[in-house]
């Protein structure tokens, strides 16, 4: 992938080795590299540009599943899912959106479904216990 990817595996949460501008550029560049549909791009840009949260600080990556081939915690499907939940829009629609965005990022329906199930269970458990 030519998204300026370098292998950085941070611990969950913010890591000083990461840079906001680099991560944003990697996400935006991934749209062209992976032929992400315009509608999915808009969903991800909404999460990046929102004043309702700070994506660089508040995104903690995929809950209970890996970021697959993405080199940092800011894998766009997970970033958007975190945005939905952090801004009070979590729930079934958010989880279905997560599934669709994963497919736009090249995952098979089966793999996206398994990851959808893992994240859904993890989020509902975490949400219930808060």
N, C-alpha and C positions, 0 to 999 in steps of 0.2 A: 504494500500500500504506500502511496506517496504522500501521505497526510502529514509528513514531518514526524512520523512515529518513531519514537525511540522507546525502548522497553523500560518503563518506570512502573514499579509495583509498589505503590504506597500502601501504608496501613490505612484502614477505613478512616475517612475524614480528610481534613486538609493536611497537606504535606508541603513543607517549605521548598522541596525540590520542584514542585509544580509552579507554573507561571500562568496566570489568567489569560494573557494575550495569546500565548502559545496554545493553550487548551481550546480557546475560542476559535482560533485559526484552524486547528485540527478538526474541530467539529464542522465548521463551515466548509472546509475543503472536502470533507467526507461526502458532502452532498453530490459533488461532481464525480469524485472517484468511484462512488458506489451507485451512481444514478438514482439517488433518493428522489421520489416523487415530490413535486412542488407542495402538495398538501401536507406531507410529512415534514418537509423543511419548515413550513410555517408553524407547525406545532412545536418543533424544537427551537426555532427562533423566538417564539413566544416565551418559552421557558428561559432562554438566555437573556432576553430583553426586559423581562418583567421587573417592576419595582416592588413586587410583593415578596420577593425573596432574593438572596444572594447565591446564585447557582454555584459559585466557586467555593463558598464556605458551607452552604447548606446541603449540597448533594453529597451523599455518602456512598454512591455507587449502587450496584445491584444487591438487594437484600436476599440472602440465602442462595444466590447463584453467582457465577463468575461474570466478569465483563468480557468473556470469550477472547477474541483476538484484539480487543481494544487495549492499549498500553497503560491506561490510567483509569481512575474511578469515574471518569466523565463519559462513559459509553452513552450516546444520545438516547437510546430507548429508556435506559435507567434514569438518566438525567430528567427526561420528561416525566417519567413516573414519579420520581421524587418531587418534582415541581407540583404535580397534581395533588399529591398527598400533603405537601408542606403548605399549600395555599388553600386547603379545605375542599379540594375537588377530587379527593381520592374516592375509591369505591369501584364498583363493577365497571363503569365506563372507562375509568382510568386504567384498569387492568386489561380491558379489551384493547384500548389504545396502545398499551405496552406491547401486546401481542402483535398488532398490526405494524408498529414501528420496527419491531425486531425483524419481521419479514422483509420490510423495506431495506433493512441492513443485511440482507442476504441469508437469513436463517430459514431453514425448511419449516413447514407448518408443524411438523412433529416436534422439532427441537424448540421452536418458539412456544409451542403448547406446553411442553415439559417445564420450560423456564417460567411461563405464565403461571402454571400451577404452583411452582415453588415460591415465587414472589408473592402470589396471592395469599397463600397460606401464611407465609412469614409476616406480611403486612397486617393481615387480619388478626393474627395472634398478638403482634406488637401493639396494634391499635386497641385491642380489647383490654390488654393489661395496663395501658396508660391511664 
